[in-house]
Amino acid sequence: MANVWSDVTEQPIPVIKSGTCANVIADSTRRLQQCVQDQLTHLDNRARALATSGNFEAALKDVARIRQLVPSSVMGYLCGGHVYSLQGRQKAAIDIYDQGLVAVSSSDPSHQQLVEARSMAHQRDSTRIDFIKELPLDIIMNIAPRILSEEKVAPSEIRAYLDVSRVWREKLLMCIRELHVLSTINDSHLDADGLPGLIATYCTTLTLESRVTCLRDFISDARFPLLKALTINQVRDSAGDDYDDYDEDDEYGSGYLRDIIASFRSTATLTQLKIFAYESCYIPFADILSNCPSLVDLEATCIDSDMSTAPASCPNLKSLSFMLNEDQHFDMNDITKRLPGLERLVASPFQYAKDFGIIKMLSCYCLSTSHVVLLNHLWSSTH
């Protein structure tokens, strides 16, 4: 940067000494030098005051003027570094101090000030404040429901929120009370890098939509000790395959659903369960009653009528909704006699329910039942 005042402030040597001219030249030069020094001082003071008041742009303009007036002066570099430091730009402060160390002679008494200022800027730049760690828990409790307790959240979106930092992940998960995971047919849950294990400890409500095999892998990867409500939707794959083409041992059969249900054997908190599969996939009702003793509300599509492995009594179950299939051998008596606390029953289609004599059996075994709905059509998860 050119020094526009260098020639003006240098003491000229008169060629011819004439009267008082030499004194006038010397005095005027000293006054010019003092004028420049005063201007530098005023610019420095104004730049620092502007920076303190938050007007960093104007402050940096004054810094540029100082450096333009006298590039070799330490004042411009010290002032510039001060402004950048107040702005929080420690690396920019270090950079301008480095420029000053090159421009200012090492013999200059102020050179050491640059060294010390640079050291302080480097120390500030190395300081790390963990704002997330110090963030009050009540603020996170206010944030968590807004980002992870929406009606449906994709696994990839959950992962994005959790990957901010380890401390943030732990605090965020602690504040989650309802987590609805929307898992589609195209999701690969096992590629979620341990996502089930991260959310399982804190999850109370879980909604999954996928092929049965993916659901089984997803759930078997973790345990859900606080889970109260679970909704499982078995969906078709992208090819639109017909589930009637698959037997029980195939990937769309009830054997996989049985594995899923068995995963919740140790989850005594599960009180609400909804399982929606296609008609060709019978839901193992007996396994549900055996593995989910605290269940209060059960909603399912076609259930497997084999009750040989079911417990003798399930007093906690209050509400039961299921579908019937005319091809099944159905002993309704074997079901109702195990549900003494049943208060609500929904069965469809109506003609099958009527044939099985539901009303008569309820009057014998389910004395608490006050609400019976017999539908004359098939229902689904959207009914």
Secondary structure, DSSP 4 states (H G I P E B T S, - for coil): ---TTHHHHS----SS--TTHHHHHHHHHHHHHHHHHHHHHHHHHHHHHHHHTT-HHHHHHHHHHHHHH-TT-HHHHHHHHHHHHHHT-HHHHHHHHHHHHHHS-TTSTTHHHHHHHHHHHHHHHH----HHHHS-HHHHHHHHHHHH-SS-B-HHHHHHHHTT-HHHHHHHHHT-S---B---TT--GGGGSSHHHHHHTT-SEEEEEE-HHHHHHHHHT---TT--EEEEEE---TT---GGG--TTSTTSHHHHHHHHHTTTT-TT--EEEEE--TTS-EEHHHHHHH-TT--EEEEEEEE---TTS-S--TT--EEEEE--TTS---HHHHHTT-TT--EEEEESHHHHHHTTHHHHHHHH-TT--EEEE-SS---TT-
